[in-house]
Amino acid sequence: MRVCTYIFLLLTPLLGAAQEYRTAVMFGGGISWLNASGTGVGHSGIISDKSNSSFSAMVQEELTLPKLFSFATEINFSRTRGGFSSVSYEYIPEKHSYYYHTLTMHSIDVPLIVKVRTKREISKAGYFLLSYGFSYVAATKTNVLLYKRDMNLEKDSILPVSEGEMYLKTSKNGRIGTVAMIGIGKNFLIKNKQFFCELRFRFDTNGWMYPVSAYTPFGSTAALKRQSLLLNFGYSF
């Protein structure tokens, strides 16, 4: 409570100046990937993989101030997808196998955003943004395949292991994590209507714990951090 009061007192002179509330809707897409690290026995066999597609849709409320910066908050619905591999119990030089995990995560982010503009006139300004907030993973769909590789054969054999919903928690056993974003944007007018585009880099600041031990006897757990690069387009009312 004291922290909130202190922040309010700092912002009071700013809020007394000329200001404008703006509501915006945005849609975007890009690439996402999982940064996977392991804990426990056998975690050195956890390897992150290439990028996948990502999608987001959001509603934003922004308070613009005359001193070249703004404060905003938004509700961000996103879908990110990524994969990683983990070793299985069978590993000898000429014949071994590994699991490949693909996760599709649907989440709701509620960040607080600070924007710094390049010009006072918003319709022609570019800006830099920095944000930090909360992320709730509403649903996670997993698909696990077992790859068996034999040096005497030309192709790997692929066996389905499991597919379905999974609920991930943070390392502190919570369902709500934290997320940060940095980015750049540009406002522009089309027939006197205010549009803008943004390039954002989004990343989890906490790990989501994934039980690799369910598929291997090593007892390891993967800490997954989503990262994504998104190009968003929006319209301000």
C-alpha positions, -999 to +999 in steps of 0.1 A: +000+000+000+029+024+008+045+017-026+012+025-044+008+058-024+044+067-032+040+061-070+007+081-069+024+111-053+052+110-079+027+110-107+004+137-093+022+166-110+021+148-143-016+139-141-025+175-135-011+184-169-030+182-202-037+146-210-057+124-232-071+089-228-069+067-259-084+032-264-068+010-290-072-025-304-043-045-318-036-078-337-003-093-344+018-123-353+053-135-354+077-161-342+080-177-308+103-203-291+109-219-258+140-214-238+142-248-220+165-255-191+165-285-167+166-292-130+173-326-114+191-357-126+196-359-164+187-323-171+217-318-194+198-337-221+172-310-224+177-290-257+156-261-270+145-262-306+137-238-335+111-211-336+074-215-343+044-193-350+028-169-325-004-148-325-018-121-302-048-098-299-051-071-274-072-041-261-052-012-247-061+019-226-034+046-228-030+079-209-009+103-231+009+132-215+024+162-232+060+155-220+067+129-247+056+098-227+025+078-219+013+052-195-008+023-207-023-011-197-037-038-218-054-072-219-034-093-242-046-127-255-017-147-270-009-181-284+027-192-285+042-224-297+076-240-291+094-273-288+123-290-271+138-324-268+149-346-238+169-378-236+152-411-230+166-441-210+181-457-241+214-443-252+243-463-267+266-451-295+250-469-324+214-468-312+196-442-290+162-425-287+149-391-275+116-374-268+104-344-287+079-321-269+057-296-286+037-271-265+011-247-276+004-222-248-027-199-246-023-171-221-037-138-209-012-110-201-019-078-182+012-056-184+018-020-174+035-001-202+056+031-204+059+047-239+085+074-247+076+094-279+099+111-303+074+140-310+047+158-290+023+154-319+012+118-313-002+112-349+034+116-363+055+102-335+075+071-331+080+056-297+099+032-275+080+010-251+089-009-220+065-031-200+062-055-171+032-074-158+014-106-151+007-136-173-019-164-168-015-196-188-051-206-195-044-238-214-015-258-227-017-284-253+012-309-255+023-334-281+051-358-273+069-380-298+096-406-293+123-406-319+144-438-322+176-436-342+197-465-355+229-458-374+222-489-395+189-475-407+184-445-431+154-430-413+144-425-377+113-443-364+088-420-348+063-432-322+035-411-307+036-410-269+010-386-256-012-357-266-035-336-245-041-307-221-016-298-194-016-272-166+017-257-160+028-239-128+057-216-119+087-227-098+068-213-068+038-235-076+016-207-088-006-203-119+003-166-125+037-157-138+054-125-149+062-112-184+082-083-198+083-066-232+104-041-250+097-026-284+094+002-309+064+017-326+052+043-351+019+063-353+005+073-386-027+087-401-049+072-429-078+094-439-077+112-405-079+079-387-051+070-362-032+038-368+001+024-355+024-005-358+047-020-332+076-045-331+077-062-297+100-087-280+081-105-253+097-129-228+088-147-195+107-136-165+097-168-146+100-205-156+070-227-162+077-262-148+072-291-172+075-326-158+100-343-181+102-371-155+068-383-168+085-396-199+120-405-186+133-422-155+158-395-148+135-374-126+142-341-143+120-311-147+122-286-176+119-249-168+103-233-198+104-196-207+085-184-237+101-158-260+084-142-290+090-115-316+057-099-327+047-074-353+014-057-342-010-034-361-035-013-342-062+013-344-068+041-318-103+054-311 
